[in-house]
Amino acid sequence: MHDHFINQLKELLEGELPGKKAQNKMSPNVRFTGKIIPNRDEIRESSVLILLYMKDNQLHIPFTQRPKYNGAHSGQISLPGGKVEPQDKNLLETALRETHEEIGVTSENLQILGSLTPTYIPNSNFNVTPYIAYTKELPTFIPDSYEVEKIIEAPLNDLISPKALDIFIRTINGHNIKAPYFNVDNHQIWGATAMIISELKEIINTLLDSNPLDSCNAHNDQVSL
């Protein structure tokens, strides 16, 4: 069942990752839209969590939609996470702490599968390390009212489907931006978050190409994503 898929995914994450080549498939044509060029000597380390869980017999990932504010990521859809704080022992602990703070999910029943290639975000000068975890339990989400306007539960099948891919063109701070995005239930997942998911998508597609998992029923060992 889906445990077999999770174990295979964990094995792939322990090997060589697709890296920036996979991420760049979902990169906007212009990545820096700010006014002050960031100092690369002052990069801030941060991390996010891709949480996989079963709902309605499909694997899902929760995303957060940020509230509107006067900042670089106002209203954007992202993965739970944030910058390293002094009390964090490592980047994984940062991702788990931030996930608990933002969406109320504790690390108690999480299986850590691995991590993806870090992604640099020029607008905020963050270097983001994505971690992937899996829980057999259906999470009870408690969104932080200050940081999270909405939690979006995205089926993994929808994310990796070619039908989810689209492109928008808009002007941001005087820059003409052409950006690919994942369209999930009319939500636009783009920028660094889309680049992170793009690498995960490539890993999953590699797994599916070698071991198709198209359906799930009581009569076979295949699993629906």
Secondary structure as UniProt FT lines:
FT   HELIX           2..13
FT   HELIX           20..23
FT   HELIX           24..26
FT   HELIX           40..42
FT   STRAND          44..55
FT   TURN            56..57
FT   STRAND          58..65
FT   TURN            72..75
FT   STRAND          77..78
FT   STRAND          81..83
FT   TURN            86..87
FT   HELIX           91..103
FT   TURN            108..109
FT   STRAND          111..115
FT   STRAND          119..121
FT   TURN            122..125
FT   STRAND          126..135
FT   TURN            145..147
FT   STRAND          150..155
FT   HELIX           156..160
FT   HELIX           162..164
FT   STRAND          165..172
FT   TURN            173..174
FT   STRAND          175..184
FT   TURN            185..186
FT   STRAND          187..189
FT   HELIX           191..210
FT   TURN            218..219
//
